[in-house]
Amino acid sequence: MAADVINLRQARKQKARAEKGQKAAENRAQFGRPKHEKTVTRALKAKVEKTLDQGKLEKPD
């Protein structure tokens, strides 16, 4: 009937480590790419925005 006893300090540190690991993985994905991959991604993003803007209808003022 008794619940498992946990050490709150250890649980807090374990949670902080997990969050830090997730942040590190995000940073590796964002900043750990070669320059040519970054330029290709930037060019594709610009192309998508350009094609999206071409289809926009402007309201007459």
N, C-alpha and C positions, 0 to 999 in steps of 0.2 A: 504494500500500500504506500510505502514511502517513495517519494520521487527521487530521481538521481540527483546527487549533490554535485554542483559544478562550481568551479572557482571563477568568480565574476571577473577578476583581473585577467586571468588567462583567456577567458572567452572574449573580453574586450580587445585584448591584443591580437587574438586570432582573427577577429572581425576586421581589425585595422590592417592586418597583413593581407587579408583577402582583397580588401578595397584597394590597397596599394598595388597589389599584383594586377588587378583589373585596370587600374590607371596606367600602369607600365605597359600593359598589352596594347591599350589604346594609343599610347604615345609611340610605341614601336610601329604600329600600323600607320600612324600619321607622319612621323618624322623619319622613320627608318627606311625610306625608299630612295633609290638613286635619282639623280637629277632628271634623267630622260623620262622616267616614269612620271615624275611630278609635272613635267612640261606636257606630256601626252594627256594626262588627266586634266590639266588646266585648259588645254586646247579643246578637248571634248566637251568640257563644261561650258566654255565660251560658245561653241557651236550649238549646243542644245539651247542656251539662252537666246542666241541669235535667231534660231528657227522658231522658237516660241514667240519672240517679239515680232517676227514677220507676220504671224497669224493674228496679231492683236488688231482690233478695230479701235481707232482713235475717235473720241467723241468731239464733235465740233463745238468750239467755245462760243 
